[in-house]
């Protein structure tokens, strides 16, 4: 069979449910629920860090979960410090935070601040353990940290209730190694499908307080905050593509056995 | 301007997907453009948010006498500049110093934390449920999970244990280890498919709603 037929079938499996949406049931997994509960029980005026450690290539999976978590934080009056360890992310992350903040009436400098990017990975994480201002002297827009109202009483990780790493690479492991093991900062992760399996050992040991897994995790989180959006829409479409893939795998195996028997 | 951006993004998306039919100049144009812009963007961001605030400004302040505190930063800047010694065959040996500092510092901060986070914590996580079994607080399913995890860890580690020949019981343990590995790889592959399909859905969503939305 020409492989292009498979491409057309996959395209149809995406386009048809997108044009004629079907609502399939989505159940919330325990790791997503744990993260939601953790943020939900934080008192107002608490501060969490949100690390946008992904570039445009992983935006499809991680933007919906970033949007959902930001909405939960802004509605709960939990303050957010955004930052990133990778150079591709600052513009995307800043745009997303400002968009969600505008939708939920959050104020820059009071409810959230975006610090931007600093090179160094683990050195950035270690540096912030002593003093955030020693690594990020100013925020993404160039405003000195000391002049930002919500940063007034925040010096280092001691004042941070949680770090949520939205990651498409190995950054979550770096945060666990240097922020959790070194400074006891509570860590949670929202990751792409490719690296979900690597995260489960940390979840089981409690090194991660919660985990949002790919687009299905994003859909679950949208349901938890009672705001179904792109995540829920896309996971429904994804189910049709998965059905098609399973069908093609079965068909391929049947064809393989028939051909083998024929050759014998 | 926003509509122009949407049209450019749609054109480049279609250029990339045209590869599914066969390799063509449109695909190669979009691919090269993507690689070039990614690298260029990364370099500019690194210069503006890394080099200028952490190297250039302290250096400038130190040499012009504006801030004597900046003088201390001349040491790491000087060590970092030794990387460029690679460009001169006569002075290549100088590159050993920044590499030695990097490796020494990296190993010094990584070894204790890696041991704690990836060895001690993971070992604790593997054996801790047995304390709950002993205390009688774990359900039947929990006991099954705890035993399965220990069996999986021992068998998988046995597969990677090459100091003895894999014969007899060791051979069977490593075979069970292979089964656990295959389940792990299968799970990782399934999740990867989910991730890749999500990327396709996001692009189709963009083409149908954002791009065609500007026409109809």
Interface residues (C-beta under 8 A of the other chain):
Chain A: X4 X7 X10 X11 X14 X15 X18 X19 X57 X59 X60 X61 X87 X88 X90 X116 X117 X118 X119 X120 X122 X126 X137 X176 X177 X178 X180 X181 X182 X192 X193 X194 X196 X197 X201 X204 X205 X206 X207 X213 X214 X215 X216 X230 X233 X234 X237 X238 X241 X242 X245
Chain B: X20 X21 X38 X41 X42 X45 X46 X49 X50 X53 X54 X109 X110 X113 X114 X116 X117 X118 X121 X122 X124 X125 X184 X187 X188 X191 X192 X193 X194 X195 X196 X197 X198 X199 X200 X201 X202 X203 X204 X205 X208
